[in-house]
Amino acid sequence: MTTGMTKRLELSLADAELRVQAALKTEGFGVLTRIDLQATLKQKLGVEVPAHLILGACNPTFAHRALGLDPAVALMLPCNVTLQEDGDGVLVRLVDPLQTMAARGEPPLLALAGEVRDALSRVREHL
Protein backbone atom coordinates (compact mmCIF):
# COMPACT_ATOMS: atom_id res chain seq x y z
CA MET A 1 0.00 0.00 0.00
CA THR A 2 1.34 3.41 -0.96
CA THR A 3 1.25 6.03 1.74
CA GLY A 4 -0.02 9.35 0.51
CA MET A 5 0.27 10.84 -2.96
CA THR A 6 3.61 11.56 -4.62
CA LYS A 7 5.14 13.74 -7.32
CA ARG A 8 8.78 14.08 -8.36
CA LEU A 9 10.10 17.54 -9.19
CA GLU A 10 13.38 18.12 -10.98
CA LEU A 11 14.08 21.28 -9.00
CA SER A 12 16.21 22.40 -6.11
CA LEU A 13 14.64 21.96 -2.69
CA ALA A 14 14.16 25.74 -2.35
CA ASP A 15 12.41 25.99 -5.73
CA ALA A 16 10.31 22.90 -5.02
CA GLU A 17 9.21 24.37 -1.70
CA LEU A 18 8.10 27.59 -3.42
CA ARG A 19 6.20 25.61 -6.06
CA VAL A 20 4.51 23.46 -3.42
CA GLN A 21 3.43 26.49 -1.42
CA ALA A 22 2.03 28.17 -4.54
CA ALA A 23 0.15 25.01 -5.52
CA LEU A 24 -1.27 24.66 -2.01
CA LYS A 25 -2.47 28.25 -2.15
CA THR A 26 -4.49 27.53 -5.32
CA GLU A 27 -6.63 25.15 -3.23
CA GLY A 28 -6.95 27.39 -0.17
CA PHE A 29 -4.16 25.82 1.90
CA GLY A 30 -1.53 27.76 3.79
CA VAL A 31 1.59 26.46 5.49
CA LEU A 32 1.30 26.65 9.28
CA THR A 33 4.48 24.78 10.17
CA ARG A 34 7.82 24.06 8.53
CA ILE A 35 10.14 21.43 9.99
CA ASP A 36 13.63 21.04 8.56
CA LEU A 37 14.41 17.39 9.36
CA GLN A 38 17.96 17.66 8.05
CA ALA A 39 18.81 20.53 10.41
CA THR A 40 16.93 19.03 13.36
CA LEU A 41 18.60 15.61 13.10
CA LYS A 42 22.01 17.26 12.68
CA GLN A 43 21.45 19.44 15.75
CA LYS A 44 19.85 16.81 17.99
CA LEU A 45 21.68 13.64 16.95
CA GLY A 46 24.71 14.82 15.01
CA VAL A 47 23.66 12.76 11.99
CA GLU A 48 23.74 13.75 8.34
CA VAL A 49 20.68 13.06 6.19
CA PRO A 50 19.60 14.43 2.82
CA ALA A 51 17.50 17.59 2.81
CA HIS A 52 13.98 16.79 3.99
CA LEU A 53 11.19 19.18 4.95
CA ILE A 54 7.78 18.65 6.50
CA LEU A 55 5.22 21.34 5.74
CA GLY A 56 2.05 21.43 7.83
CA ALA A 57 -0.62 22.65 5.40
CA CYS A 58 -4.08 23.79 6.45
CA ASN A 59 -7.21 24.80 4.60
CA PRO A 60 -9.19 26.64 7.31
CA THR A 61 -12.58 25.84 5.74
CA PHE A 62 -11.88 22.11 5.64
CA ALA A 63 -10.36 22.17 9.14
CA HIS A 64 -13.37 23.98 10.61
CA ARG A 65 -15.80 21.56 8.98
CA ALA A 66 -13.82 18.54 10.19
CA LEU A 67 -13.59 19.82 13.75
CA GLY A 68 -17.35 20.43 13.71
CA LEU A 69 -17.87 16.76 12.85
CA ASP A 70 -15.38 15.43 15.39
CA PRO A 71 -13.08 17.54 17.60
CA ALA A 72 -10.69 14.57 17.88
CA VAL A 73 -9.77 15.19 14.22
CA ALA A 74 -7.41 17.86 15.57
CA LEU A 75 -4.98 15.00 16.19
CA MET A 76 -4.72 14.56 12.42
CA LEU A 77 -4.24 18.22 11.53
CA PRO A 78 -2.56 19.83 9.70
CA CYS A 79 -2.18 17.96 6.40
CA ASN A 80 1.49 17.06 6.06
CA VAL A 81 3.40 17.56 2.84
CA THR A 82 7.01 16.40 2.71
CA LEU A 83 9.82 17.35 0.35
CA GLN A 84 12.85 15.08 0.22
CA GLU A 85 15.99 15.47 -1.89
CA ASP A 86 17.14 12.17 -3.33
CA GLY A 87 19.64 12.68 -6.13
CA ASP A 88 16.96 12.71 -8.84
CA GLY A 89 15.40 15.96 -7.64
CA VAL A 90 12.81 16.36 -4.92
CA LEU A 91 10.17 13.79 -4.04
CA VAL A 92 7.01 15.51 -2.81
CA ARG A 93 4.60 13.46 -0.72
CA LEU A 94 1.13 14.69 0.21
CA VAL A 95 -0.94 13.04 2.91
CA ASP A 96 -4.00 11.14 1.74
CA PRO A 97 -6.76 12.18 4.15
CA LEU A 98 -8.82 9.09 3.27
CA GLN A 99 -5.99 6.96 4.64
CA THR A 100 -5.66 8.95 7.85
CA MET A 101 -9.40 9.28 8.45
CA ALA A 102 -10.21 5.66 7.61
CA ALA A 103 -9.77 4.67 11.25
CA ARG A 104 -12.55 7.06 12.28
CA GLY A 105 -14.97 5.29 9.91
CA GLU A 106 -17.73 7.89 10.19
CA PRO A 107 -19.46 8.52 6.81
CA PRO A 108 -19.66 12.35 7.09
CA LEU A 109 -15.99 12.53 8.04
CA LEU A 110 -14.98 10.15 5.26
CA ALA A 111 -16.94 12.24 2.75
CA LEU A 112 -15.08 15.36 3.88
CA ALA A 113 -11.78 13.48 3.75
CA GLY A 114 -12.61 12.66 0.14
CA GLU A 115 -13.09 16.36 -0.62
CA VAL A 116 -9.75 17.21 0.99
CA ARG A 117 -8.09 14.37 -0.93
CA ASP A 118 -9.51 15.77 -4.17
CA ALA A 119 -8.12 19.21 -3.33
CA LEU A 120 -4.69 17.77 -2.52
CA SER A 121 -4.78 15.75 -5.74
CA ARG A 122 -5.30 19.02 -7.61
CA VAL A 123 -2.34 20.48 -5.70
CA ARG A 124 -0.24 17.58 -6.97
CA GLU A 125 -1.44 18.30 -10.52
CA HIS A 126 -0.39 21.98 -10.14
CA LEU A 127 3.13 20.88 -9.30
N, C-alpha and C positions, 0 to 999 in steps of 0.2 A: 504494500500500500504506500503510495506517495503521500508525503506530508506536505500540505499546502500546494500552492501554485508557483511555478518557476518561470523565469525568463533570463536568458543570458544576454548581457550587454557588452559589446566590445568597446568599452570606455574605461577611463581612469575611474577610480573609486569616487573621487570628488565630482566628476562629471555625471557619473551614474547616480550619485546621491541627489544632485540637482534635478536630474531628469525624473527620478522617482518622486521627489517632492512636488514637482510640477504636475505629474500625472495624478498623484493623489488629490491635488487641489481641484482637478477637473471633475472629481466625483464628490467634492465636499469634505474631504479629509484634510486634517492638518496634522503636523507632527508635534506631539506633546513631549516626547522623550527621545533622547539620542544617547545610546550607549556605545562607546568605542571599546569593543572586546579586546582588540589588540593592545591598546594602552592599559586597560584595566588588568589584563593578565600579566603584562610586563611589570606593572607597578606592584601588584599584589603577590605574584608568584615568581617573578623574575624569568618567565618563559616567553619565548618568541613564537608568535603565530602570525599567519598572514592577516592582512587587514580585513576586519569583519565588524560591521555595524549592525545594531538593532535599532530600528526606528519604531516608536510607539505611535501609531496613527489612529486618529479618532475623527469620526463624522458625528458631530454633536446630535444631529437629528436621529440617527440610528441608535446612538448610545442612550438617548433619553427614552426612546420607544422601548428599547430592550430592558432598561432599568424599571420602566413602568410595568412590564410583564413579569419581571423577576429580579428583585434587588441583588440577588446572589450572582447575577451575571457580571457584576462589577469585578469579580475575580478573574474574568476572562477579557477584561478591557485593559488597555487599548488593543487594537489589532496590530500585531507585530509584522513588520516587514524587515527582512535581513538583506544585507549586501555583503558578499564575501568575495574577495579577490582570490583567483585560483590559477593564474598563469594564462588562462584563455580569456581573460577579461573579468567581469564581475557577474556572479550568479546572484540574481535577485529572487528571494522567496517571499511570497505573501501568504499569510495565514488563510486557511479555508475555514470560515466560520461554521460551515455545516459540520466539519470534523470536530471542532471544539464544542459546539453546542449539542452534538448528538447525544452526549451523556445526559443532558437535561430532558430530552425526549418529549417536550411539550409542543404540540402542534403550532400554537401561535409563535412561539420562540423559534421553532425550526423554519417557519415561513419567513420570519424576519431575517434569520441567518441566511436564507436563500437570497433575499434581496441584497444583503451586504456582500455575499459571495459574488453576485452578479456585478455589483459596483466594483469590487476588487478585480474581477476578471476584466472589466473595461479598463481599469488602471493598467493592468498587465498589457493590454492591447495598445495603450498609449505609449508604452515604453518602446 
